[in-house]
Amino acid sequence: MKTRVLCLLTALLISGTSFTSCQTGKSGEIDFELTKTGIGYYFHVQNEDSKAPAEGDILTLRLTYGTPDTVYYSSDMNPGGNMMLPMSKPQNEGDLFEALAMMHLGDSASFMVNAETFFLKTAGFPEIPAFAAGVEKLLFNVSLDKIQTEAEIQAEFEAEMLEAQADEDIKIQEYLTANNINSAPTESGMYYIEQVKGTGAAPEVGDKVKVHYTGTLLDGTKFDSSVDRGQPFEFTLGVGQVIKGWDEGIAMMNIGSKGKFVLPSRMAYGERGAGRDIPPYAPLVFEVELLDVIKQ
């Protein structure tokens, strides 16, 4: 658990090097009280009768930290505007987890935490990062939105995945209708919509192919494009170097062909998705042009 905590804190610190010059509440405008360990605290909203975090809980927070004049990190940069952090016992007097342990579900608070304690002890950095050089105290603004166990997080994730999987076919049909696509699916469930019929050679399994493509989600959100990069993509057909929908779709084309693939997630990235841009169970659309076939 401690390793997970340090990895998340390290991510906060790295992001801080480029996120600056954003205003927060001035510490001088807040009448902080002090704990025996030197943490300054002020509760904007306090719910002492609600649940408090325990070691091992996963906290969903809205959080910023920095100085009263400069934000080093804001969870607003993340999808959904929040972050998740495993709760740990305080490792050192006056550290961030001691501050979080003062909170209850639904609380909103500001904390002043010793910068050296946070950077060198809680986050394990060998020295104070350059972006915080000379800073003695860090201002944390925190709202505690959820407290969950790992089992609850997993159950919530599985429920979301089941819902996404159930909605997938509906979303594909809505996309086809909205775009006046009447093509029949292949046996695998993908759709190939031919836009330009090529007259060149057709690729076979084992051939190297060169293509230009642009990939989007059904809502048109672009996640990748060789056209934008100005660099065609090359791969060997039918040997698993690409997603299943590509191996099947490219095999239906000739040199010079242009077409659109509409792929159910089982022909793309399935239950895992890909990176931050392609969520689990996401149907995908590819605009593809087959530029060349190199026979092997």
Short mmCIF file of the C-alpha atoms (twelve columns), coordinates in Angstrom:
data_MODEL
# 
_entry.id   MODEL 
# 
loop_
_atom_site.group_PDB 
_atom_site.id 
_atom_site.type_symbol 
_atom_site.label_atom_id 
_atom_site.label_alt_id 
_atom_site.label_comp_id 
_atom_site.label_asym_id 
_atom_site.label_seq_id 
_atom_site.Cartn_x 
_atom_site.Cartn_y 
_atom_site.Cartn_z 
_atom_site.pdbx_PDB_model_num 
ATOM 1   C CA . MET A 1   0.000   0.000   0.000   1 
ATOM 2   C CA . LYS A 2   2.807   2.435   0.853   1 
ATOM 3   C CA . THR A 3   4.276   1.974   -2.633  1 
ATOM 4   C CA . ARG A 4   0.928   2.904   -4.229  1 
ATOM 5   C CA . VAL A 5   0.715   5.989   -2.037  1 
ATOM 6   C CA . LEU A 6   4.193   7.157   -2.971  1 
ATOM 7   C CA . CYS A 7   3.548   6.581   -6.684  1 
ATOM 8   C CA . LEU A 8   0.430   8.757   -6.536  1 
ATOM 9   C CA . LEU A 9   2.200   11.488  -4.599  1 
ATOM 10  C CA . THR A 10  5.099   11.390  -7.046  1 
ATOM 11  C CA . ALA A 11  2.624   11.936  -9.903  1 
ATOM 12  C CA . LEU A 12  1.344   15.035  -8.111  1 
ATOM 13  C CA . LEU A 13  4.855   16.388  -7.762  1 
ATOM 14  C CA . ILE A 14  5.808   15.813  -11.381 1 
ATOM 15  C CA . SER A 15  2.679   17.572  -12.616 1 
ATOM 16  C CA . GLY A 16  3.470   20.518  -10.404 1 
ATOM 17  C CA . THR A 17  6.458   21.563  -12.489 1 
ATOM 18  C CA . SER A 18  4.209   22.885  -15.263 1 
ATOM 19  C CA . PHE A 19  1.005   23.954  -13.505 1 
ATOM 20  C CA . THR A 20  1.681   27.387  -12.023 1 
ATOM 21  C CA . SER A 21  0.342   30.907  -11.573 1 
ATOM 22  C CA . CYS A 22  -3.166  29.847  -10.534 1 
ATOM 23  C CA . GLN A 23  -4.717  31.570  -7.553  1 
ATOM 24  C CA . THR A 24  -6.014  29.853  -4.421  1 
ATOM 25  C CA . GLY A 25  -7.414  31.258  -1.217  1 
ATOM 26  C CA . LYS A 26  -4.763  33.342  0.566   1 
ATOM 27  C CA . SER A 27  -3.594  31.746  3.784   1 
ATOM 28  C CA . GLY A 28  -3.750  35.195  5.386   1 
ATOM 29  C CA . GLU A 29  -7.505  35.237  4.804   1 
ATOM 30  C CA . ILE A 30  -7.993  31.966  6.711   1 
ATOM 31  C CA . ASP A 31  -7.800  31.838  10.494  1 
ATOM 32  C CA . PHE A 32  -5.906  28.561  10.809  1 
ATOM 33  C CA . GLU A 33  -5.833  26.594  14.043  1 
ATOM 34  C CA . LEU A 34  -2.747  24.520  14.809  1 
ATOM 35  C CA . THR A 35  -2.393  20.897  15.848  1 
ATOM 36  C CA . LYS A 36  0.300   19.869  18.340  1 
ATOM 37  C CA . THR A 37  2.386   18.674  15.354  1 
ATOM 38  C CA . GLY A 38  2.189   22.015  13.555  1 
ATOM 39  C CA . ILE A 39  -0.493  21.387  10.919  1 
ATOM 40  C CA . GLY A 40  -2.588  24.467  10.231  1 
ATOM 41  C CA . TYR A 41  -6.221  23.553  9.620   1 
ATOM 42  C CA . TYR A 42  -9.487  25.261  8.788   1 
ATOM 43  C CA . PHE A 43  -12.751 23.492  7.968   1 
ATOM 44  C CA . HIS A 44  -14.982 25.179  5.415   1 
ATOM 45  C CA . VAL A 45  -17.519 22.344  5.766   1 
ATOM 46  C CA . GLN A 46  -17.380 19.883  8.655   1 
ATOM 47  C CA . ASN A 47  -19.469 16.728  9.195   1 
ATOM 48  C CA . GLU A 48  -18.195 15.231  12.423  1 
ATOM 49  C CA . ASP A 49  -20.995 12.642  12.534  1 
ATOM 50  C CA . SER A 50  -20.140 11.126  9.132   1 
ATOM 51  C CA . LYS A 51  -17.611 8.415   8.318   1 
ATOM 52  C CA . ALA A 52  -13.908 9.025   8.905   1 
ATOM 53  C CA . PRO A 53  -11.182 7.441   6.725   1 
ATOM 54  C CA . ALA A 54  -9.327  4.382   8.000   1 
ATOM 55  C CA . GLU A 55  -6.062  2.842   6.893   1 
ATOM 56  C CA . GLY A 56  -6.548  0.996   3.609   1 
ATOM 57  C CA . ASP A 57  -9.610  2.972   2.532   1 
ATOM 58  C CA . ILE A 58  -9.582  4.554   -0.928  1 
ATOM 59  C CA . LEU A 59  -10.366 8.255   -0.742  1 
ATOM 60  C CA . THR A 60  -11.906 10.195  -3.620  1 
ATOM 61  C CA . LEU A 61  -10.762 13.788  -3.223  1 
ATOM 62  C CA . ARG A 62  -10.965 17.121  -4.918  1 
ATOM 63  C CA . LEU A 63  -7.582  18.567  -4.102  1 
ATOM 64  C CA . THR A 64  -5.196  21.375  -4.888  1 
ATOM 65  C CA . TYR A 65  -1.841  22.035  -3.323  1 
ATOM 66  C CA . GLY A 66  0.810   24.706  -3.631  1 
ATOM 67  C CA . THR A 67  1.359   28.064  -1.971  1 
ATOM 68  C CA . PRO A 68  -1.277  30.723  -1.260  1 
ATOM 69  C CA . ASP A 69  -0.345  32.318  -4.612  1 
ATOM 70  C CA . THR A 70  0.569   29.379  -6.858  1 
ATOM 71  C CA . VAL A 71  -1.020  25.997  -7.455  1 
ATOM 72  C CA . TYR A 72  1.406   23.153  -8.094  1 
ATOM 73  C CA . TYR A 73  -1.331  20.592  -8.695  1 
ATOM 74  C CA . SER A 74  -5.117  20.552  -9.073  1 
ATOM 75  C CA . SER A 75  -7.310  17.473  -9.419  1 
ATOM 76  C CA . ASP A 76  -9.403  19.573  -11.824 1 
ATOM 77  C CA . MET A 77  -6.805  18.500  -14.391 1 
ATOM 78  C CA . ASN A 78  -8.072  14.904  -14.079 1 
ATOM 79  C CA . PRO A 79  -11.154 13.382  -15.751 1 
ATOM 80  C CA . GLY A 80  -14.055 13.998  -13.381 1 
ATOM 81  C CA . GLY A 81  -12.117 16.648  -11.494 1 
ATOM 82  C CA . ASN A 82  -11.011 14.380  -8.656  1 
ATOM 83  C CA . MET A 83  -8.280  11.982  -7.613  1 
ATOM 84  C CA . MET A 84  -8.165  8.709   -5.681  1 
ATOM 85  C CA . LEU A 85  -5.670  8.140   -2.890  1 
ATOM 86  C CA . PRO A 86  -5.177  5.097   -0.620  1 
ATOM 87  C CA . MET A 87  -5.343  6.142   3.024   1 
ATOM 88  C CA . SER A 88  -2.244  5.419   5.079   1 
ATOM 89  C CA . LYS A 89  -1.351  5.826   8.718   1 
ATOM 90  C CA . PRO A 90  0.643   9.017   9.299   1 
ATOM 91  C CA . GLN A 91  4.290   8.218   8.632   1 
ATOM 92  C CA . ASN A 92  5.690   11.358  10.243  1 
ATOM 93  C CA . GLU A 93  4.500   14.054  12.618  1 
ATOM 94  C CA . GLY A 94  2.575   16.737  10.792  1 
ATOM 95  C CA . ASP A 95  2.334   14.885  7.459   1 
ATOM 96  C CA . LEU A 96  -0.473  14.947  4.893   1 
ATOM 97  C CA . PHE A 97  -2.083  11.739  6.142   1 
ATOM 98  C CA . GLU A 98  -2.348  13.157  9.638   1 
ATOM 99  C CA . ALA A 99  -4.281  16.032  8.066   1 
ATOM 100 C CA . LEU A 100 -6.552  13.715  6.060   1 
ATOM 101 C CA . ALA A 101 -7.257  11.667  9.196   1 
ATOM 102 C CA . MET A 102 -8.882  14.789  10.667  1 
ATOM 103 C CA . MET A 103 -11.548 14.767  7.951   1 
ATOM 104 C CA . HIS A 104 -14.931 13.064  7.611   1 
ATOM 105 C CA . LEU A 105 -16.983 12.209  4.556   1 
ATOM 106 C CA . GLY A 106 -18.310 15.399  2.953   1 
ATOM 107 C CA . ASP A 107 -15.789 17.673  4.662   1 
ATOM 108 C CA . SER A 108 -13.997 20.509  2.912   1 
ATOM 109 C CA . ALA A 109 -10.855 21.870  4.542   1 
ATOM 110 C CA . SER A 110 -7.632  23.805  4.055   1 
ATOM 111 C CA . PHE A 111 -4.380  22.592  5.598   1 
ATOM 112 C CA . MET A 112 -0.933  24.145  5.923   1 
ATOM 113 C CA . VAL A 113 1.663   21.346  5.944   1 
ATOM 114 C CA . ASN A 114 5.415   21.612  6.325   1 
ATOM 115 C CA . ALA A 115 6.926   21.431  2.816   1 
ATOM 116 C CA . GLU A 116 10.002  19.527  3.943   1 
ATOM 117 C CA . THR A 117 7.868   16.912  5.694   1 
ATOM 118 C CA . PHE A 118 5.714   16.444  2.613   1 
ATOM 119 C CA . PHE A 119 8.418   16.345  -0.038  1 
ATOM 120 C CA . LEU A 120 11.234  14.559  1.787   1 
ATOM 121 C CA . LYS A 121 9.349   12.224  4.132   1 
ATOM 122 C CA . THR A 122 5.831   11.585  2.837   1 
ATOM 123 C CA . ALA A 123 6.733   11.565  -0.866  1 
ATOM 124 C CA . GLY A 124 10.312  10.323  -0.386  1 
ATOM 125 C CA . PHE A 125 12.091  12.844  -2.611  1 
ATOM 126 C CA . PRO A 126 15.857  13.245  -2.079  1 
ATOM 127 C CA . GLU A 127 15.478  17.038  -2.052  1 
ATOM 128 C CA . ILE A 128 12.882  19.772  -2.342  1 
ATOM 129 C CA . PRO A 129 11.771  20.016  -6.013  1 
ATOM 130 C CA . ALA A 130 13.006  23.083  -7.849  1 
ATOM 131 C CA . PHE A 131 9.499   24.439  -8.375  1 
ATOM 132 C CA . ALA A 132 9.044   24.644  -4.578  1 
ATOM 133 C CA . ALA A 133 12.492  25.923  -3.643  1 
ATOM 134 C CA . GLY A 134 12.333  28.222  -0.603  1 
ATOM 135 C CA . VAL A 135 8.751   27.242  0.276   1 
ATOM 136 C CA . GLU A 136 8.311   26.439  3.964   1 
ATOM 137 C CA . LYS A 137 4.590   25.624  4.069   1 
ATOM 138 C CA . LEU A 138 2.285   24.031  1.512   1 
ATOM 139 C CA . LEU A 139 -1.390  24.912  1.289   1 
ATOM 140 C CA . PHE A 140 -3.690  21.945  0.629   1 
ATOM 141 C CA . ASN A 141 -7.361  22.560  -0.225  1 
ATOM 142 C CA . VAL A 142 -9.235  19.271  0.102   1 
ATOM 143 C CA . SER A 143 -12.817 18.050  -0.275  1 
ATOM 144 C CA . LEU A 144 -13.463 14.446  0.775   1 
ATOM 145 C CA . ASP A 145 -16.155 13.113  -1.563  1 
ATOM 146 C CA . LYS A 146 -15.977 9.326   -1.088  1 
ATOM 147 C CA . ILE A 147 -14.524 6.768   1.315   1 
ATOM 148 C CA . GLN A 148 -14.510 3.225   -0.076  1 
ATOM 149 C CA . THR A 149 -12.801 -0.102  0.505   1 
ATOM 150 C CA . GLU A 150 -10.854 -1.754  -2.302  1 
ATOM 151 C CA . ALA A 151 -13.647 -4.344  -2.568  1 
ATOM 152 C CA . GLU A 152 -16.230 -1.579  -3.027  1 
ATOM 153 C CA . ILE A 153 -14.080 0.078   -5.685  1 
ATOM 154 C CA . GLN A 154 -13.781 -3.239  -7.544  1 
ATOM 155 C CA . ALA A 155 -17.537 -3.881  -7.341  1 
ATOM 156 C CA . GLU A 156 -18.266 -0.383  -8.641  1 
ATOM 157 C CA . PHE A 157 -15.821 -0.886  -11.513 1 
ATOM 158 C CA . GLU A 158 -17.347 -4.234  -12.466 1 
ATOM 159 C CA . ALA A 159 -20.852 -2.737  -12.449 1 
ATOM 160 C CA . GLU A 160 -19.710 0.096   -14.719 1 
ATOM 161 C CA . MET A 161 -18.102 -2.397  -17.100 1 
ATOM 162 C CA . LEU A 162 -21.270 -4.498  -17.291 1 
ATOM 163 C CA . GLU A 163 -23.283 -1.386  -18.078 1 
ATOM 164 C CA . ALA A 164 -20.801 -0.298  -20.747 1 
ATOM 165 C CA . GLN A 165 -20.862 -3.762  -22.310 1 
ATOM 166 C CA . ALA A 166 -24.675 -3.838  -22.359 1 
ATOM 167 C CA . ASP A 167 -24.862 -0.410  -23.990 1 
ATOM 168 C CA . GLU A 168 -22.288 -1.144  -26.687 1 
ATOM 169 C CA . ASP A 169 -24.564 -2.675  -29.338 1 
ATOM 170 C CA . ILE A 170 -27.149 0.057   -28.791 1 
ATOM 171 C CA . LYS A 171 -24.539 2.763   -29.279 1 
ATOM 172 C CA . ILE A 172 -23.239 1.141   -32.479 1 
ATOM 173 C CA . GLN A 173 -26.750 0.964   -33.950 1 
ATOM 174 C CA . GLU A 174 -27.387 4.597   -33.021 1 
ATOM 175 C CA . TYR A 175 -24.125 5.564   -34.758 1 
ATOM 176 C CA . LEU A 176 -25.021 3.616   -37.908 1 
ATOM 177 C CA . THR A 177 -28.481 5.186   -38.057 1 
ATOM 178 C CA . ALA A 178 -27.191 8.711   -37.456 1 
ATOM 179 C CA . ASN A 179 -24.634 8.287   -40.258 1 
ATOM 180 C CA . ASN A 180 -27.008 6.565   -42.738 1 
ATOM 181 C CA . ILE A 181 -24.894 3.425   -42.802 1 
ATOM 182 C CA . ASN A 182 -26.793 0.408   -44.128 1 
ATOM 183 C CA . SER A 183 -23.892 -2.024  -44.530 1 
ATOM 184 C CA . ALA A 184 -24.311 -5.464  -43.007 1 
ATOM 185 C CA . PRO A 185 -21.841 -6.577  -40.359 1 
ATOM 186 C CA . THR A 186 -19.347 -9.325  -40.990 1 
ATOM 187 C CA . GLU A 187 -19.606 -12.570 -39.031 1 
ATOM 188 C CA . SER A 188 -17.328 -11.073 -36.371 1 
ATOM 189 C CA . GLY A 189 -19.664 -8.088  -35.914 1 
ATOM 190 C CA . MET A 190 -17.488 -5.379  -37.493 1 
ATOM 191 C CA . TYR A 191 -18.714 -3.096  -40.271 1 
ATOM 192 C CA . TYR A 192 -16.667 -2.229  -43.355 1 
ATOM 193 C CA . ILE A 193 -17.999 0.732   -45.324 1 
ATOM 194 C CA . GLU A 194 -16.166 1.052   -48.642 1 
ATOM 195 C CA . GLN A 195 -15.730 4.688   -49.702 1 
ATOM 196 C CA . VAL A 196 -13.239 4.349   -52.586 1 
ATOM 197 C CA . LYS A 197 -12.674 1.032   -54.362 1 
ATOM 198 C CA . GLY A 198 -9.012  0.398   -54.976 1 
ATOM 199 C CA . THR A 199 -7.699  -1.214  -58.145 1 
ATOM 200 C CA . GLY A 200 -4.359  -2.448  -56.877 1 
ATOM 201 C CA . ALA A 201 -3.271  -5.728  -55.355 1 
ATOM 202 C CA . ALA A 202 -5.133  -7.248  -52.410 1 
ATOM 203 C CA . PRO A 203 -3.092  -8.146  -49.331 1 
ATOM 204 C CA . GLU A 204 -2.738  -11.668 -48.008 1 
ATOM 205 C CA . VAL A 205 -1.746  -12.993 -44.623 1 
ATOM 206 C CA . GLY A 206 1.958   -12.395 -44.098 1 
ATOM 207 C CA . ASP A 207 2.161   -9.402  -46.464 1 
ATOM 208 C CA . LYS A 208 3.430   -6.089  -45.131 1 
ATOM 209 C CA . VAL A 209 0.884   -3.319  -45.624 1 
ATOM 210 C CA . LYS A 210 1.206   0.462   -45.468 1 
ATOM 211 C CA . VAL A 211 -1.854  2.454   -44.391 1 
ATOM 212 C CA . HIS A 212 -3.021  5.899   -43.393 1 
ATOM 213 C CA . TYR A 213 -5.712  6.023   -40.732 1 
ATOM 214 C CA . THR A 214 -7.615  8.201   -38.283 1 
ATOM 215 C CA . GLY A 215 -9.239  6.620   -35.244 1 
ATOM 216 C CA . THR A 216 -12.140 8.062   -33.264 1 
ATOM 217 C CA . LEU A 217 -14.691 7.079   -30.656 1 
ATOM 218 C CA . LEU A 218 -18.316 6.908   -31.789 1 
ATOM 219 C CA . ASP A 219 -18.836 10.506  -30.657 1 
ATOM 220 C CA . GLY A 220 -16.076 11.692  -32.999 1 
ATOM 221 C CA . THR A 221 -13.373 12.143  -30.354 1 
ATOM 222 C CA . LYS A 222 -10.067 11.565  -32.141 1 
ATOM 223 C CA . PHE A 223 -7.500  9.426   -30.332 1 
ATOM 224 C CA . ASP A 224 -4.917  8.747   -33.040 1 
ATOM 225 C CA . SER A 225 -4.081  9.641   -36.645 1 
ATOM 226 C CA . SER A 226 -1.196  8.731   -38.914 1 
ATOM 227 C CA . VAL A 227 -2.515  11.441  -41.262 1 
ATOM 228 C CA . ASP A 228 -1.924  14.097  -38.605 1 
ATOM 229 C CA . ARG A 229 1.592   12.774  -38.035 1 
ATOM 230 C CA . GLY A 230 2.295   12.630  -41.756 1 
ATOM 231 C CA . GLN A 231 3.717   9.137   -41.339 1 
ATOM 232 C CA . PRO A 232 1.950   6.034   -42.738 1 
ATOM 233 C CA . PHE A 233 1.686   3.001   -40.471 1 
ATOM 234 C CA . GLU A 234 3.175   -0.330  -41.540 1 
ATOM 235 C CA . PHE A 235 2.470   -3.802  -40.170 1 
ATOM 236 C CA . THR A 236 2.344   -7.445  -41.211 1 
ATOM 237 C CA . LEU A 237 -1.196  -8.598  -41.940 1 
ATOM 238 C CA . GLY A 238 -2.826  -11.476 -40.089 1 
ATOM 239 C CA . VAL A 239 -0.164  -12.223 -37.481 1 
ATOM 240 C CA . GLY A 240 -1.632  -10.358 -34.513 1 
ATOM 241 C CA . GLN A 241 0.450   -7.193  -34.697 1 
ATOM 242 C CA . VAL A 242 -2.717  -5.072  -34.643 1 
ATOM 243 C CA . ILE A 243 -6.246  -5.338  -33.249 1 
ATOM 244 C CA . LYS A 244 -8.509  -8.009  -34.757 1 
ATOM 245 C CA . GLY A 245 -10.673 -5.502  -36.604 1 
ATOM 246 C CA . TRP A 246 -7.674  -4.225  -38.512 1 
ATOM 247 C CA . ASP A 247 -6.476  -7.666  -39.581 1 
ATOM 248 C CA . GLU A 248 -9.978  -8.467  -40.833 1 
ATOM 249 C CA . GLY A 249 -10.745 -5.064  -42.362 1 
ATOM 250 C CA . ILE A 250 -7.486  -4.491  -44.233 1 
ATOM 251 C CA . ALA A 251 -7.824  -7.968  -45.791 1 
ATOM 252 C CA . MET A 252 -11.029 -6.732  -47.496 1 
ATOM 253 C CA . MET A 253 -9.236  -3.831  -49.222 1 
ATOM 254 C CA . ASN A 254 -7.044  -3.321  -52.305 1 
ATOM 255 C CA . ILE A 255 -4.247  -0.819  -52.826 1 
ATOM 256 C CA . GLY A 256 -5.970  2.523   -53.288 1 
ATOM 257 C CA . SER A 257 -9.045  1.565   -51.266 1 
ATOM 258 C CA . LYS A 258 -10.457 3.957   -48.709 1 
ATOM 259 C CA . GLY A 259 -13.007 2.870   -46.172 1 
ATOM 260 C CA . LYS A 260 -14.396 3.067   -42.694 1 
ATOM 261 C CA . PHE A 261 -14.246 0.356   -40.030 1 
ATOM 262 C CA . VAL A 262 -16.836 0.390   -37.255 1 
ATOM 263 C CA . LEU A 263 -15.526 -2.032  -34.658 1 
ATOM 264 C CA . PRO A 264 -17.217 -3.480  -31.591 1 
ATOM 265 C CA . SER A 265 -14.833 -3.510  -28.652 1 
ATOM 266 C CA . ARG A 266 -14.236 -7.268  -28.973 1 
ATOM 267 C CA . MET A 267 -12.566 -6.473  -32.310 1 
ATOM 268 C CA . ALA A 268 -10.593 -3.606  -30.758 1 
ATOM 269 C CA . TYR A 269 -9.400  -3.117  -27.161 1 
ATOM 270 C CA . GLY A 270 -12.151 -4.963  -25.301 1 
ATOM 271 C CA . GLU A 271 -12.637 -4.791  -21.565 1 
ATOM 272 C CA . ARG A 272 -9.276  -3.141  -20.910 1 
ATOM 273 C CA . GLY A 273 -9.499  -0.172  -23.252 1 
ATOM 274 C CA . ALA A 274 -6.251  1.561   -24.194 1 
ATOM 275 C CA . GLY A 275 -4.606  4.354   -22.243 1 
ATOM 276 C CA . ARG A 276 -6.615  7.389   -21.176 1 
ATOM 277 C CA . ASP A 277 -8.323  7.917   -24.532 1 
ATOM 278 C CA . ILE A 278 -10.053 4.589   -25.180 1 
ATOM 279 C CA . PRO A 279 -12.261 3.387   -22.298 1 
ATOM 280 C CA . PRO A 280 -13.223 -0.262  -21.694 1 
ATOM 281 C CA . TYR A 281 -15.860 -1.684  -24.030 1 
ATOM 282 C CA . ALA A 282 -15.507 1.227   -26.438 1 
ATOM 283 C CA . PRO A 283 -16.620 0.703   -30.063 1 
ATOM 284 C CA . LEU A 284 -14.205 2.442   -32.435 1 
ATOM 285 C CA . VAL A 285 -14.335 4.022   -35.888 1 
ATOM 286 C CA . PHE A 286 -11.348 4.064   -38.236 1 
ATOM 287 C CA . GLU A 287 -11.036 5.927   -41.521 1 
ATOM 288 C CA . VAL A 288 -8.454  3.846   -43.406 1 
ATOM 289 C CA . GLU A 289 -6.607  4.121   -46.740 1 
ATOM 290 C CA . LEU A 290 -4.516  1.188   -48.012 1 
ATOM 291 C CA . LEU A 291 -1.444  2.782   -49.582 1 
ATOM 292 C CA . ASP A 292 0.732   -0.203  -50.455 1 
ATOM 293 C CA . VAL A 293 1.139   -3.961  -50.160 1 
ATOM 294 C CA . ILE A 294 4.582   -5.518  -50.003 1 
ATOM 295 C CA . LYS A 295 4.323   -9.181  -50.922 1 
ATOM 296 C CA . GLN A 296 6.338   -11.528 -48.759 1 
# 
